[in-house]
Amino acid sequence: MDSSAFSPVKLRDLELKNRFIKTATYEGMIKDGVPDDRLFEFHGAMAANEVALTTVAYGAVNEDGLTHEDQMVIDETAIPHLTRLADTIHDNGGKISLQLTHCGYFTRSTRYKSRKPLGPSRTLNKYGIMKGRPHSRAMTRADIEQTVSDFARAAVISRNAGFDAVELHMGHGYLLSQFLSPAINKRGDEYGGSLENRIRLSVDIIRAIRDEVGGGFPILVKINLADDFSNGFTLSDCIEAVQILNKEGVDAVILSGGFTSITPFYLMRGKIPLKEMVESEPNYLQKFALRFFGRSIIKEYKFEENFFLKQAMEVRKSTEMTLVYVGGIISAAGIEKVMEAGFDMIAIGRALIAEPDFIKKIKSTPDHRSPCDQCNVCVGYMEKTGVRCIL
């Protein structure tokens, strides 16, 4: 396969050997904040198989930002693990990014400092009902200032540990996505109402990170094309938001979609692995609810190759900034179609989980297609066994 996808690209001081990113997918390879050897092997395999930039998923910027206990908080205690990760990827010829995020109200963690989960507004936290965290409270100005500071601190720690970039998670229904979504953000101050206000927290964080890490270190952003529910963040919102991010000097925007607590399979498509989700659920009451009500409350979306391309192209038409396509990449032909549409880079999830050497295979075999059949069992089992392909 002779494609511009295999040409080098530069993001500030970071040089990448090709246009492929391993997108952040929750690995499930951390226990009580400490990663096990599988996490290093998982990302090392990406680097060893021609993925230019591999992204470590869900780095919580503080303890209130954890969705549950088995995630890593990016503070001083994480530095040895981050350093080992960076060294592993560099030794295998790749580059590494860390996804920085905060769960907002969507949490059932018991490792928290605030009495209630934090969000843009008070709302019901269905995910945390069985853990005694049923409602969030609206963040105060002090909460917001602390969160901005924690994101900046986490970015500095990542850079100092040897990471090559950070990804700010503004999608999928976590804190920054909650602020962006008018269905969730009911604030009446300068952080609510217009899109300019709803994106203000994200802009504050981007500016704080840039002030701390300097001019050469890349900041990527993942944002929704749409939430896909009533009064949620829309494609027109996304187009406007990307223009704001471009003005703020963001180096690349990854265009995704969906809201974990409401439309989780909008961002993946394919089968709903309900059986595996029930098996993996540790709380017996939530297990019961999933078993008997899961089919009626979790919406299924049909999988199509390059399923976000039509929406993403509307963003592509509106800006010249670096855009990263993600969604339904399973073949060399699909990759070529995305690159011909004018996207600068491509992020891949399940195809690389199924085949860490997927990039090598499509380069040598132009008609190669991923064996992934979108069963999504990898998603159902990720918290129980770590993300893996059952094929």
ZIZIUR-V882673 format. One record per residue. OMEGA is omega in degrees with one decimal (NA if undefined). Layout:
BEGIN
omega=OMEGA
omega=OMEGA
END
This chain:
BEGIN
omega=178.3
omega=-172.4
omega=174.8
omega=177.0
omega=179.4
omega=176.5
omega=-179.8
omega=178.7
omega=-178.4
omega=172.5
omega=-172.5
omega=-177.5
omega=-176.1
omega=176.2
omega=179.4
omega=-173.5
omega=174.9
omega=-172.2
omega=-173.9
omega=177.8
omega=165.9
omega=-177.3
omega=-179.6
omega=173.0
omega=-174.6
omega=-172.4
omega=-177.5
omega=-175.7
omega=179.8
omega=178.0
omega=-179.4
omega=175.8
omega=-176.3
omega=179.6
omega=174.3
omega=-173.2
omega=-177.9
omega=-178.6
omega=179.9
omega=179.0
omega=-178.5
omega=-178.3
omega=175.2
omega=178.3
omega=177.1
omega=-179.2
omega=-178.0
omega=-176.9
omega=168.2
omega=170.7
omega=-173.7
omega=-175.8
omega=177.2
omega=-172.8
omega=175.7
omega=-171.6
omega=168.7
omega=169.2
omega=-178.0
omega=-175.6
omega=172.4
omega=-174.8
omega=175.8
omega=-178.1
omega=179.8
omega=171.1
omega=173.0
omega=-167.8
omega=-172.0
omega=174.6
omega=-175.8
omega=171.5
omega=-176.4
omega=174.9
omega=-174.9
omega=-179.8
omega=-177.8
omega=-172.1
omega=179.2
omega=-179.7
omega=179.2
omega=178.8
omega=177.9
omega=177.0
omega=-179.4
omega=179.8
omega=179.9
omega=-178.2
omega=179.7
omega=178.0
omega=179.5
omega=171.9
omega=-178.6
omega=174.9
omega=-171.0
omega=177.7
omega=177.4
omega=176.3
omega=179.6
omega=-175.0
omega=176.8
omega=-173.3
omega=-172.5
omega=-176.9
omega=-172.5
omega=-175.9
omega=167.0
omega=-179.9
omega=172.2
omega=176.1
omega=-176.7
omega=178.5
omega=179.7
omega=-179.0
omega=177.5
omega=173.6
omega=-177.8
omega=176.8
omega=178.1
omega=-178.8
omega=174.5
omega=179.4
omega=178.2
omega=177.2
omega=-177.1
omega=-177.6
omega=-174.7
omega=-176.5
omega=-176.1
omega=177.0
omega=177.5
omega=179.2
omega=-170.5
omega=-176.7
omega=171.8
omega=170.0
omega=179.3
omega=179.7
omega=174.7
omega=175.9
omega=177.8
omega=176.3
omega=-178.7
omega=-179.6
omega=178.8
omega=179.6
omega=176.5
omega=179.4
omega=-178.4
omega=175.3
omega=-179.4
omega=178.3
omega=-179.5
omega=177.9
omega=178.2
omega=177.9
omega=179.8
omega=179.5
omega=-177.5
omega=178.2
omega=175.8
omega=176.8
omega=-174.0
omega=-178.6
omega=170.5
omega=175.3
omega=177.0
omega=-176.1
omega=178.3
omega=-176.0
omega=167.6
omega=172.8
omega=174.1
omega=-165.6
omega=-175.6
omega=174.0
omega=176.1
omega=176.8
omega=-178.3
omega=-172.9
omega=-179.4
omega=176.9
omega=-177.2
omega=-176.1
omega=-179.8
omega=-175.1
omega=177.1
omega=-179.6
omega=-175.6
omega=176.7
omega=179.3
omega=178.1
omega=-178.4
omega=176.5
omega=177.5
omega=177.6
omega=-176.5
omega=178.0
omega=-173.7
omega=-179.7
omega=178.5
omega=179.0
omega=176.9
omega=-178.7
omega=179.4
omega=179.5
omega=180.0
omega=177.8
omega=-178.3
omega=177.9
omega=-175.2
omega=-173.7
omega=179.2
omega=-170.4
omega=-173.6
omega=-172.2
omega=-174.6
omega=171.8
omega=173.7
omega=179.3
omega=168.7
omega=-176.2
omega=178.4
omega=163.0
omega=177.1
omega=173.8
omega=-178.3
omega=166.7
omega=-173.0
omega=178.1
omega=177.8
omega=176.1
omega=-172.8
omega=178.2
omega=178.0
omega=173.2
omega=-178.7
omega=179.9
omega=178.9
omega=-179.0
omega=179.6
omega=176.5
omega=176.7
omega=-179.5
omega=177.6
omega=178.5
omega=-179.6
omega=175.1
omega=173.5
omega=-171.2
omega=176.8
omega=177.9
omega=177.1
omega=-172.5
omega=-177.9
omega=179.7
omega=176.5
omega=-175.1
omega=-169.3
omega=-175.3
omega=-175.3
omega=-178.3
omega=-171.4
omega=-175.6
omega=171.5
omega=-176.9
omega=-179.5
omega=-176.4
omega=-179.8
omega=-174.5
omega=174.2
omega=-175.8
omega=-171.5
omega=179.7
omega=-178.6
omega=177.0
omega=176.9
omega=179.6
omega=-175.2
omega=-176.4
omega=-177.1
omega=-176.7
omega=-171.8
omega=178.9
omega=176.7
omega=175.3
omega=178.7
omega=-178.6
omega=178.4
omega=-176.4
omega=-171.7
omega=-176.6
omega=-174.7
omega=-177.6
omega=-176.6
omega=-175.9
omega=179.3
omega=-177.1
omega=177.9
omega=178.8
omega=-179.7
omega=177.5
omega=169.4
omega=177.2
omega=-180.0
omega=-169.2
omega=177.7
omega=-168.5
omega=-178.6
omega=178.4
omega=-177.0
omega=179.5
omega=176.2
omega=175.3
omega=-179.7
omega=-179.3
omega=-170.6
omega=-173.7
omega=174.9
omega=-177.6
omega=-179.4
omega=179.4
omega=179.6
omega=178.0
omega=172.1
omega=175.3
omega=173.2
omega=176.5
omega=-178.8
omega=-176.4
omega=175.7
omega=179.7
omega=177.9
omega=177.4
omega=-179.4
omega=179.2
omega=179.2
omega=-179.8
omega=177.8
omega=178.0
omega=173.3
omega=177.8
omega=-172.5
omega=-177.7
omega=-179.0
omega=176.3
omega=-173.8
omega=179.4
omega=-170.5
omega=179.7
omega=177.8
omega=173.4
omega=178.4
omega=-178.2
omega=176.4
omega=179.2
omega=-179.0
omega=-178.7
omega=177.6
omega=-176.6
omega=-179.3
omega=178.5
omega=-176.9
omega=-175.9
omega=-172.0
omega=-179.3
omega=-178.7
omega=174.3
omega=178.9
omega=175.1
omega=179.9
omega=179.5
omega=177.1
omega=174.7
omega=177.2
omega=173.8
omega=176.0
omega=178.5
omega=-178.8
omega=-176.0
omega=-168.3
omega=-179.3
omega=-177.7
omega=-174.4
omega=-169.5
omega=-174.7
omega=-179.6
omega=178.6
omega=-178.6
omega=178.0
omega=NA
END
